[in-house]
Amino acid sequence: MNTKNLVLMALLVGVGAALYLIIPGYGEGMKPDFMLTMMFIGILLFPTFKETFLLAITTGVLSGLFSSFPGGFVPNIIDKVVTGIIFFVVVVLLRHAAQKVAVGTVLVCLGTLLSGVTFLSMALVLVGLPGDAAFGVLFATVVLPAVVLNAVAFIIIYPIITSLLKRSNFNTSVSQA
């Protein structure tokens, strides 16, 4: 792992954490997870298993620590690791097509759906859903809006990051494309 790449991944996670803290929780303490968007961008930029696993664990722990969902620490970690690895596999299978904003946006939407379902499932199994909320209600009121918000954030942020990286000497999948 390159130190410059680690710094860039840390910046992405830091920006995601700041956005995560600013967004208020709703729907029984759940909220859109912009750390997830930053994790996806990191995986697109550094599509190796080591970087993906590091991003997933870091994002999961920070999301769990900052979670406003009761008992959300462990479900967040499981969710980010599962989502990160599956997202990584899809990115590797799609190779250069995943670098396009349109394809990346679809992947972010699908990844956010996977993340939401994984988180809600793990929360249901491990700690229960708060306030007797139904899985379907939380899915409709929190996960689906998060899909839209993460897609919009990705469409705005990813082209900015890729254009900056093309002018720098970072060794990413964007600079090699």
C-alpha positions in Angstrom: 0.0 0.0 0.0 1.3 3.4 -1.0 1.4 6.1 1.7 -0.1 8.7 -0.6 -3.0 6.4 -1.4 -3.5 5.7 2.3 -3.7 9.5 2.9 -6.2 9.9 0.1 -8.4 7.1 1.5 -8.2 8.7 5.0 -9.3 12.0 3.5 -12.3 10.3 1.8 -13.2 8.6 5.0 -12.8 11.8 6.9 -15.0 13.8 4.5 -17.6 11.0 4.7 -17.4 11.1 8.6 -17.9 14.9 8.6 -20.9 14.6 6.3 -22.3 11.7 8.3 -22.2 13.8 11.5 -23.8 16.8 9.9 -26.8 14.9 8.5 -29.6 14.5 11.2 -31.0 11.1 11.9 -34.6 10.3 11.1 -36.7 7.1 10.8 -36.0 5.6 14.2 -32.4 7.0 14.3 -31.3 5.9 10.8 -29.8 8.4 8.4 -28.3 8.5 4.9 -24.7 7.3 5.1 -22.4 9.5 3.1 -19.5 7.5 4.5 -20.8 4.7 2.3 -20.5 7.0 -0.8 -16.9 7.8 0.1 -16.1 4.2 0.6 -17.5 3.4 -2.8 -15.4 6.2 -4.3 -12.3 4.8 -2.5 -13.0 1.3 -3.9 -13.4 2.7 -7.4 -10.1 4.6 -7.1 -8.2 1.8 -5.4 -9.7 -1.5 -6.6 -7.5 -3.9 -4.6 -8.7 -6.2 -1.9 -6.3 -4.8 0.8 -7.5 -1.2 0.2 -11.2 -2.3 0.0 -10.9 -4.3 3.3 -9.2 -1.4 5.0 -11.8 1.1 3.7 -14.7 -1.2 4.7 -13.4 -1.8 8.3 -12.6 1.9 8.9 -15.9 3.1 7.5 -17.8 0.4 9.4 -16.2 1.3 12.7 -16.6 5.0 12.3 -20.2 4.6 11.1 -20.9 2.4 14.1 -19.3 4.9 16.5 -21.3 7.8 15.1 -24.5 5.9 14.6 -27.7 7.4 16.0 -29.4 3.9 15.5 -29.7 2.2 18.9 -27.3 -0.8 18.9 -26.0 0.1 15.5 -22.3 -0.5 16.1 -22.0 -4.1 15.1 -24.6 -4.0 12.3 -22.6 -1.1 10.8 -19.4 -3.0 10.7 -20.9 -6.1 9.3 -22.8 -4.0 6.7 -19.8 -2.1 5.5 -17.6 -5.2 5.2 -20.2 -7.2 3.3 -21.1 -4.3 1.1 -17.5 -3.3 0.5 -16.4 -6.8 -0.6 -19.3 -7.3 -2.9 -18.9 -3.8 -4.4 -15.2 -4.6 -4.9 -16.0 -7.8 -6.7 -18.4 -6.1 -9.1 -15.9 -3.3 -9.8 -13.2 -5.8 -10.6 -15.6 -7.7 -12.9 -16.6 -4.5 -14.7 -13.0 -3.1 -14.8 -12.9 0.1 -16.9 -16.7 0.5 -17.3 -17.0 1.1 -13.6 -14.9 4.2 -13.9 -17.7 6.0 -15.9 -19.9 8.2 -13.9 -23.1 6.6 -15.2 -22.0 3.1 -14.4 -20.5 4.2 -11.1 -23.8 5.8 -10.2 -25.8 2.6 -10.8 -23.2 0.7 -8.8 -23.5 3.2 -5.9 -27.3 2.9 -6.0 -27.1 -0.9 -5.9 -24.4 -0.8 -3.2 -26.5 1.5 -1.1 -29.5 -0.8 -1.5 -27.3 -3.8 -0.4 -25.9 -1.8 2.5 -29.4 -0.8 3.7 -30.8 -4.3 3.5 -27.7 -5.8 5.2 -27.7 -3.2 8.0 -31.5 -3.6 8.7 -31.2 -7.4 8.6 -28.2 -7.4 11.0 -29.9 -4.9 13.3 -33.1 -7.0 13.2 -31.2 -10.2 14.1 -28.7 -8.8 16.6 -30.5 -6.0 18.5 -34.0 -5.7 17.0 -35.5 -2.7 15.2 -36.2 0.2 17.4 -39.7 1.2 18.4 -41.3 -1.9 16.9 -40.6 -0.4 13.4 -41.2 -2.7 10.5 -38.4 -3.7 8.2 -40.4 -2.5 5.2 -41.2 0.9 6.7 -37.5 1.6 7.5 -36.5 0.4 4.1 -39.0 2.7 2.4 -38.4 5.7 4.6 -34.7 5.5 5.1 -32.9 3.2 2.6 -34.7 4.4 -0.6 -34.1 8.1 0.1 -30.5 7.2 1.0 -30.1 5.6 -2.4 -31.1 8.8 -4.1 -29.0 11.0 -1.9 -25.9 8.8 -2.3 -26.4 8.8 -6.1 -26.6 12.6 -6.2 -23.6 13.0 -3.9 -21.6 10.5 -6.1 -22.6 12.4 -9.3 -21.3 15.6 -7.8 -18.2 14.4 -5.9 -16.7 11.6 -8.1 -16.0 13.8 -11.2 -14.3 16.4 -9.0 -12.1 13.9 -7.4 -11.2 12.1 -10.6 -10.3 15.4 -12.4 -8.1 16.4 -9.5 -6.4 13.0 -9.5 -5.7 13.0 -13.2 -3.7 16.2 -12.6 -1.8 14.7 -9.7 0.7 11.9 -9.4 -1.5 9.6 -7.3 -1.5 6.0 -8.5 -5.2 5.2 -8.8 -7.4 3.4 -11.3 -8.4 6.8 -12.7 -4.9 7.9 -13.3 -4.2 4.5 -15.1 -7.3 4.7 -17.3 
